Amino acid sequence: MAMQCNRGRLCSRSLHEVLGKIQRRLCNPCDGGYAFLMPMLMTPLAVTAYTATSALGHGLASHVDALVQGRSGLRPNDISSAPLACWIGRVEGVEAAALPDELADWDCRNNRLAWLGLQQDDFLDRVRVARARYGGNRIALLLGTSTASIGATEEAYRRLDSSGRIPEDLRRPSIHAPHSLSGFVASALELTGPCLTISTACSSSAKVFASAERLFRLGLIDAAVVGGVDTLCDSVLFGFSALQLVSTTRCRPFDAARDGISIGEAAGFALLERADVAPDAPQLLGYGEASDAHHMSSPHPQGIGAELALRDALARAGLDASQVDYINLHGTASQKNDEVEAALVNRSFPPTTRASSTKGYTGHTLGAAGIVEAAMALLAIERGMVPGNLGGESPDPQCGASFAWHNEQQHIDVALSNSFGFGGNNACLAFARAGFNA
């Protein structure tokens, strides 16, 4: 077989050649018969409510204020169990965000951050209204997370008793599972519809939008709560440090001297409904997904998977690249990600399309990055503001004319949000102002 080597395993070189052919034929679907890969136009969905809580503060207003002022939420690491020289995006007030008594069995730091996030921007009330309209069984819950409540499991093992048992207060199996977040939020929101946890590293809470659209299209739901939550913990901080991906200073996305990421934590949520229910709400126009499986932690050097996700999103939304006003880039400040993504922007968009990373504000919030940066894209549309690429003091020469290094005011109809995860898990979301016609 052309796709296998002598041991029957997928040949990396052959796979890259095939992906390259797919990429070229997506650009020229008449050349070779790959047109079937192009997605059908998506019926837009209304984003009737959304919220974000991060190191910038609780709720959307604090994020707008930070963007306007160019204020980063990063600070020296003060949360790991042992010293680690780095900067983090820590959310204030998580420890004080006690859960209601009836939800006490779900108590852990990750679920406290989720609860804190749910209380912002009237999001709980908006979900209650939707639940009354559709019924809890017709509302899906799809949440992304990278590590869920593994911080509680770390604590449990640090506190093993003399017999080697987990301490009694942490003998709650529900918080030592990847589904802890979604299980907690489903209970908190009293939702009984489809409930999924998506864990595809840094694209997790972008992919939830795609999964929600499929459930709408199948007629299984009338609304969906999507989002993501991840909290800082030792597994994340020391794990990324072991990969030599963490900077000892504030992260500098797309800076020529960038030397790694700053890890953050965040919670974000959005309520999706059919567009005819809320014609004045911003819309999810399309999404794209791709998995190039190039490497466990490094992006494909030519960005094949990222480009496939981008083209998928544009095609599903019925958009030409020239119609995109702003792109919230994945922009982690790692050497390879920023290099690949800058090249992708340069070859795909005109200079009129503005682009920037907001991770210099929040840090890389991992499984919550997709939803937080979707919120940034929606705020850009709502406020007519392109956020400046905070941290890019000396722009990498590979960055083209599309990059916005400082805040810019302009009318924005269409905004994209890129999320690229470990293992080649890539996603791109396309949002538009209410009433926009592609």
GIRAGI-V606320 format. One record per residue. N is the residue number from 0. RES is the residue in three letters. PHI is phi as a letter, one per 20 degrees, with the letter a starting at -180 (none if undefined). Layout:
# GIRAGI-V606320
N:RES:PHI, N:RES:PHI
This chain:
# GIRAGI-V606320
0:MET:none, 1:ALA:f, 2:MET:e, 3:GLN:c, 4:CYS:e, 5:ASN:f, 6:ARG:d, 7:GLY:n, 8:ARG:e, 9:LEU:f, 10:CYS:e, 11:SER:f, 12:ARG:f, 13:SER:f, 14:LEU:f, 15:HIS:f, 16:GLU:f, 17:VAL:f, 18:LEU:f, 19:GLY:f, 20:LYS:f, 21:ILE:f, 22:GLN:g, 23:ARG:f, 24:ARG:f, 25:LEU:f, 26:CYS:f, 27:ASN:c, 28:PRO:f, 29:CYS:e, 30:ASP:e, 31:GLY:o, 32:GLY:n, 33:TYR:e, 34:ALA:g, 35:PHE:f, 36:LEU:f, 37:MET:f, 38:PRO:f, 39:MET:f, 40:LEU:g, 41:MET:e, 42:THR:f, 43:PRO:g, 44:LEU:d, 45:ALA:e, 46:VAL:e, 47:THR:e, 48:ALA:a, 49:TYR:b, 50:THR:b, 51:ALA:b, 52:THR:c, 53:SER:b, 54:ALA:f, 55:LEU:f, 56:GLY:p, 57:HIS:e, 58:GLY:n, 59:LEU:f, 60:ALA:g, 61:SER:f, 62:HIS:f, 63:VAL:f, 64:ASP:f, 65:ALA:f, 66:LEU:f, 67:VAL:f, 68:GLN:e, 69:GLY:m, 70:ARG:d, 71:SER:e, 72:GLY:e, 73:LEU:f, 74:ARG:b, 75:PRO:g, 76:ASN:g, 77:ASP:c, 78:ILE:c, 79:SER:f, 80:SER:f, 81:ALA:c, 82:PRO:g, 83:LEU:b, 84:ALA:f, 85:CYS:a, 86:TRP:d, 87:ILE:c, 88:GLY:d, 89:ARG:e, 90:VAL:e, 91:GLU:f, 92:GLY:n, 93:VAL:f, 94:GLU:f, 95:ALA:e, 96:ALA:e, 97:ALA:f, 98:LEU:f, 99:PRO:g, 100:ASP:g, 101:GLU:f, 102:LEU:d, 103:ALA:f, 104:ASP:f, 105:TRP:e, 106:ASP:f, 107:CYS:a, 108:ARG:f, 109:ASN:f, 110:ASN:f, 111:ARG:f, 112:LEU:f, 113:ALA:g, 114:TRP:f, 115:LEU:f, 116:GLY:f, 117:LEU:f, 118:GLN:e, 119:GLN:e, 120:ASP:l, 121:ASP:l, 122:PHE:f, 123:LEU:g, 124:ASP:f, 125:ARG:f, 126:VAL:f, 127:ARG:f, 128:VAL:f, 129:ALA:f, 130:ARG:f, 131:ALA:f, 132:ARG:f, 133:TYR:d, 134:GLY:n, 135:GLY:f, 136:ASN:e, 137:ARG:d, 138:ILE:d, 139:ALA:e, 140:LEU:c, 141:LEU:c, 142:LEU:c, 143:GLY:d, 144:THR:b, 145:SER:e, 146:THR:c, 147:ALA:l, 148:SER:d, 149:ILE:f, 150:GLY:g, 151:ALA:f, 152:THR:f, 153:GLU:g, 154:GLU:f, 155:ALA:g, 156:TYR:f, 157:ARG:f, 158:ARG:d, 159:LEU:g, 160:ASP:f, 161:SER:f, 162:SER:e, 163:GLY:n, 164:ARG:e, 165:ILE:f, 166:PRO:g, 167:GLU:g, 168:ASP:f, 169:LEU:d, 170:ARG:e, 171:ARG:c, 172:PRO:g, 173:SER:f, 174:ILE:e, 175:HIS:d, 176:ALA:b, 177:PRO:f, 178:HIS:e, 179:SER:g, 180:LEU:f, 181:SER:f, 182:GLY:f, 183:PHE:f, 184:VAL:f, 185:ALA:g, 186:SER:f, 187:ALA:f, 188:LEU:e, 189:GLU:l, 190:LEU:d, 191:THR:c, 192:GLY:e, 193:PRO:g, 194:CYS:c, 195:LEU:c, 196:THR:d, 197:ILE:d, 198:SER:c, 199:THR:c, 200:ALA:l, 201:CYS:f, 202:SER:e, 203:SER:g, 204:SER:e, 205:ALA:e, 206:LYS:f, 207:VAL:f, 208:PHE:f, 209:ALA:f, 210:SER:f, 211:ALA:f, 212:GLU:g, 213:ARG:f, 214:LEU:f, 215:PHE:f, 216:ARG:f, 217:LEU:f, 218:GLY:m, 219:LEU:e, 220:ILE:b, 221:ASP:d, 222:ALA:b, 223:ALA:b, 224:VAL:e, 225:VAL:d, 226:GLY:r, 227:GLY:a, 228:VAL:b, 229:ASP:b, 230:THR:d, 231:LEU:f, 232:CYS:b, 233:ASP:f, 234:SER:g, 235:VAL:f, 236:LEU:f, 237:PHE:f, 238:GLY:f, 239:PHE:f, 240:SER:f, 241:ALA:f, 242:LEU:e, 243:GLN:m, 244:LEU:d, 245:VAL:e, 246:SER:e, 247:THR:e, 248:THR:c, 249:ARG:g, 250:CYS:f, 251:ARG:c, 252:PRO:g, 253:PHE:m, 254:ASP:e, 255:ALA:f, 256:ALA:d, 257:ARG:g, 258:ASP:b, 259:GLY:q, 260:ILE:e, 261:SER:d, 262:ILE:e, 263:GLY:c, 264:GLU:c, 265:ALA:a, 266:ALA:c, 267:GLY:b, 268:PHE:b, 269:ALA:b, 270:LEU:d, 271:LEU:d, 272:GLU:c, 273:ARG:f, 274:ALA:f, 275:ASP:f, 276:VAL:f, 277:ALA:b, 278:PRO:f, 279:ASP:e, 280:ALA:e, 281:PRO:f, 282:GLN:c, 283:LEU:e, 284:LEU:e, 285:GLY:a, 286:TYR:b, 287:GLY:c, 288:GLU:c, 289:ALA:b, 290:SER:c, 291:ASP:e, 292:ALA:l, 293:HIS:f, 294:HIS:a, 295:MET:f, 296:SER:c, 297:SER:d, 298:PRO:f, 299:HIS:g, 300:PRO:f, 301:GLN:e, 302:GLY:m, 303:ILE:f, 304:GLY:f, 305:ALA:f, 306:GLU:f, 307:LEU:f, 308:ALA:f, 309:LEU:f, 310:ARG:f, 311:ASP:f, 312:ALA:f, 313:LEU:f, 314:ALA:f, 315:ARG:f, 316:ALA:e, 317:GLY:m, 318:LEU:d, 319:ASP:e, 320:ALA:g, 321:SER:f, 322:GLN:e, 323:VAL:e, 324:ASP:e, 325:TYR:b, 326:ILE:c, 327:ASN:e, 328:LEU:f, 329:HIS:f, 330:GLY:k, 331:THR:e, 332:ALA:n, 333:SER:e, 334:GLN:g, 335:LYS:f, 336:ASN:g, 337:ASP:f, 338:GLU:f, 339:VAL:f, 340:GLU:f, 341:ALA:f, 342:ALA:f, 343:LEU:f, 344:VAL:f, 345:ASN:f, 346:ARG:e, 347:SER:d, 348:PHE:c, 349:PRO:f, 350:PRO:f, 351:THR:f, 352:THR:e, 353:ARG:e, 354:ALA:b, 355:SER:a, 356:SER:d, 357:THR:d, 358:LYS:f, 359:GLY:f, 360:TYR:e, 361:THR:d, 362:GLY:m, 363:HIS:e, 364:THR:e, 365:LEU:l, 366:GLY:f, 367:ALA:e, 368:ALA:f, 369:GLY:f, 370:ILE:f, 371:VAL:f, 372:GLU:f, 373:ALA:f, 374:ALA:f, 375:MET:f, 376:ALA:f, 377:LEU:f, 378:LEU:f, 379:ALA:f, 380:ILE:f, 381:GLU:f, 382:ARG:e, 383:GLY:m, 384:MET:c, 385:VAL:e, 386:PRO:f, 387:GLY:f, 388:ASN:f, 389:LEU:f, 390:GLY:o, 391:GLY:e, 392:GLU:f, 393:SER:c, 394:PRO:g, 395:ASP:f, 396:PRO:g, 397:GLN:f, 398:CYS:f, 399:GLY:e, 400:ALA:f, 401:SER:f, 402:PHE:f, 403:ALA:d, 404:TRP:e, 405:HIS:c, 406:ASN:g, 407:GLU:c, 408:GLN:e, 409:GLN:a, 410:HIS:f, 411:ILE:c, 412:ASP:e, 413:VAL:c, 414:ALA:c, 415:LEU:d, 416:SER:c, 417:ASN:e, 418:SER:c, 419:PHE:c, 420:GLY:d, 421:PHE:g, 422:GLY:m, 423:GLY:m, 424:ASN:e, 425:ASN:d, 426:ALA:b, 427:CYS:c, 428:LEU:d, 429:ALA:d, 430:PHE:d, 431:ALA:b, 432:ARG:f, 433:ALA:g, 434:GLY:n, 435:PHE:f, 436:ASN:d, 437:ALA:f
